[in-house]
Amino acid sequence: MLRKLVAPALAPLGALALSACAASPSVNSASEAAPGPVPVRIVGLNDFHGNLEPIRRPLRFTETDGSEAELHVAGAAYLASAVAETRAKNEHSLVIAAGDLIGGSPLISSIFLDEPAIGAMNRLGLDFNAVGNHEFDRGWQELKRIQDGGCEIYTMRTPCAVEQYEGANFAFLAANVIQPDGETLFPAYGLRTFGEGAGEVSVGVIGLTLKETPTLVTPSGVAGLTFADEAASINRAVEQLAGEGADAIIVSIHQGLYTEVGYNDKSCGGVAGPLIDILKQVDPRVDLVISGHTHRAYVCDFTDIDAERRFWVTSAGYGGSLLTDILLEVDPVAGDARVVEANNIVVQSVGPDGEAQADTGYRQWAADPEIASYVARYADASRAASERAVGRISGPAPDPGPSTEETQLGNLIADAQLFATRDAGAQIAFMNNSGIRTALTPAADGTVSYGAIYAVQPFGNTLVTKTFTGAQLIALLEQQFDDEGFVQTFSASEGFAMTYDLSRPVGSRLVSATLDGAPIDRAASYRVTMNSFLAAGGDSFTVFEEGTEVTVGAVDLDAMEAYLRAVDIRELPSLGRVTRVE
């Protein structure tokens, strides 16, 4: 695979002259030897989601032999130590992230607009980050501030609450995010040069997000932007990098795979997902793909899937729980590169409050002291808000689970939103299950903290109440099961019930829908509450945009807090509002 422009062959006379020179005793043949491949160490990251502290619950890791372990992992200070040691294996290195550094973050980062997540990555030495869908959670203008720095206000929260925000020292990349003037929102790629003289090599990094990003964020936050086809955007950037003499080309894309094998299994077993079709279309000159979005961990030689494309595809799971250690050899003569080895490394840290014991079968990393101090500063700043009690619940509300699964936690959120908007005439409230980020776990006496409810709903959405006809409401409910986006049922408030059957054709999968036992009347009007993300057509629920008589209410967390405080102990709601025909 030749990328560099090659000079025409020498004429015969020149060839004779070259031979004569080669025979001359004054020439040191060793100095004329072609330079060997240049090793460049690549550290792959993805889906950090502002996890500055170790993830509170242990995560399960499956080994190649099928054995499993539950480990306490992640935390920026521990990740930084693992990154530093990995980089030190070679003289030349790059740290590349495949999106969702920010957004959907724990309170310690999110309450400060994820400024400390960027500060941690600055200190860790990140070189490039491809934008992910969550980078747009607070809108593209706020994202530009996150890159450039400053304290301009684009959200409901005040920036620079702890320190003057200086911006990211690394480059955001957005090859497929197009502004109205035709320019990309951030550069499509970056180029780094290593070595010198005949051994100099250049490595190009293309970054982009999935084209469905507008369906995964509040539409107003990406208004005016176009999210172009991934493969076409990659191939356009490959041509540009080839023209600039890139010897190696890396793609960092916020889209991913699903596999059925362990985090470090190289077999690509059971691979699936939209990234496969994208990569089958990309220019074969790509040498490595760092991916994300699915929160799965894998190291896959894509040649096993498509023999014409000899790159590897990697993902480091979620939250800084892993990093991918990749050795890339770059040939300065051929203008080519290849992956020599790639491994996912577990970042075992400590459990909550440092109490959990390490699993001796895995390395436990030490915390980088500078970043540990930096994180502690923000932990202190967030502690008062995080620990404030907001009410009590009757028991733990487990993780939300699959997006089609009815849960007590989802029903609790919908009930809280209906409670908060009764004055606006609300009769029904719907919550998108994909917006429920984690379990709600109370203290032993049932007390729930603000930090706990923040972790469940970290996006700061407001509640919106609109009027819909019964016909519009039925059309909206059918959108849960159509072919746009992914199948996702709503969490519904008390009094509403529905039954669905996925074996039916699209458009007729809603079997029944009732309010207080009465079927939804197509000719009647209903007042419906949803969060501002859904109200703008998020998650492909475009019918939400059709509502009239719009009333904007409280922030979702304020609504939940008021609902919990209204009684001494809030009983978790029962199930049975959403039924699937099997």
Steps between C-alpha positions, in 0.01 A plus 500: 500500500691804373392845613791728431566640156787306340756662271526364142752224439853616432626504137763238406785750528389592850481135589861448386610797704321364806676164455834675478433686820403182676839351411693797637688422825429851630131425557385353833251233393344488848407868482327441168285214631129563480350597837298231674139523618431761768298372799222732617308407814128580480280518809133463411225636726126548456180583687670651806176682591664718764584212735753694703464266797502118499167358382296431812384151408733220393500412131512148359784398271499181293832341418588315180449166676150601607585565866360816657606748765325799658741784553499855629641704216557842343556845645700766318803478731531123454436520126773764472756269660409220260519735203839638606654156539359388165635806321843448653543170315608691189660831418204605283137476613149639460195488727177498299140494624195396300243736646266547795774635723225714650123481542306239694755562774498458879412807701863585586557583133156573359399759760803700385410462130769229465777756525693277743476203260682709241746620764578139589552408135730798455714370785483143373642611165216428260592595143174466305133436573241418237170663590230260619128554532528597868743779417189675359279451809521869588509626143773574248570850634578363845714231336702770324554664841616166638762486223605865508451599866331799656200558724223591254163368614317267261320279755294522817815449705770759557843410360834561672349431843825360644773649279546700184438251223786501248365248248634173360870463423411226253308526174139400449451343156175496302547384142126451439351794696434769241405862567273702268806652330623152403788495748527236769419606856846384608789382281440176315843367592830572665852410392799425724861448391753281679872440445728690268685474174440185298331343802236771533139376493167676519183361656159635403199470731146537363222557753122486461172407665211284389268663247199427725625747761209744440254229611693445824524857628267793542441615140540868584857424610598392149275735302666607175753218505508211253631159608633339183551137406783349702676299228488781246640745756782263591593440137506870422738559791717203397554662161596827663743330739654297218556826314682635805728195508356316798679171557235362737129576523295441814123541519340590832124453466220522751319194372560144601456126502341235716686174562446175687856458625713636781647847516839384372399214269638557150255270319235764412250241620135580433569851376199708408401863480479787252875562503556186291322637194677834540845343512434279199475823300807682628818550305738203553779746572365533854733321744311506832149577624432607859127483569243553775132570572388143580694491829628154401868407518667317211817461295410377152715444192257621234677286241299211645186681382625665181826373353549819296522713814791405722443738789413413858191632680517562874286631783586552868152451639363767731603769741878458502466142624742389228749643259610345171878461465587492128841476336499647152808455279537770237725441198648833383616349171177331390283769659304223664411379849371192675374402843752267664305438820193630680375420849235635732643576845275499808535814713435346839484777759312502830138485602293782649690686773803281430363214710478212250780247483680446172466177304853364508447336164509846343738787538384782722622833372627778723335838479685780325546751786452815292173382348385351831543844659317665210207257528487546877459874450186445295377226731515745788322765296220260406461325836247734658265470204561128458434400862192715559203277586197546275261238639449131567385208286372157600791305354767487232392566140728284282673592176266590215592194293401459133323795337182294460486387862255658742668586831398644832759774457362605161146504639618703800650765271184518288286533812723781628468685171122465499490620861706809411284599202145440624456877519571511125213258444717193454318167481787277383879517528747304290870444573751359250671198651828585326517815711509302825871456565534284812325345799358703788646354818392648836678484833397235753218720632373572147658845474580615149762768430505764231810331361303177461215655302750703299679181395168362375414810293815707439385697195319797660187474283197713566146360501272595213124444484316501165154424366460211255199348332434137571601421142834677550550318828446162332742598222753598766463166674552316172831684459634296791506198269576640155820462299638845583771476762465215749197335661431673829187506711413794722484490874143615561332676790236349726160454335639436151542149361590351163557163337716441194591213268827514305393212274250732329597721204652841570223753554261254664702370792303689764235254619329730751549827689284620789481786748332421830360186339340673200640448147677799348240687292642610164268803493570617856783723627759406761756699694832314499826577682847403378852631551642768273711246314191306392299819445743598226467164325790322668554124459313531165165568673404771253129500593591671826576810292138518382350585838332834561427724801853459627581554867862486620541392861765405753834329451458122518714468815305772678182311414640176642615672818158659555329166440721321753459774761119496471475188721707348778586189296420478131391149408652368179222455243389156394549358150234417242463825312682369191428147376662316212314222322736202485 
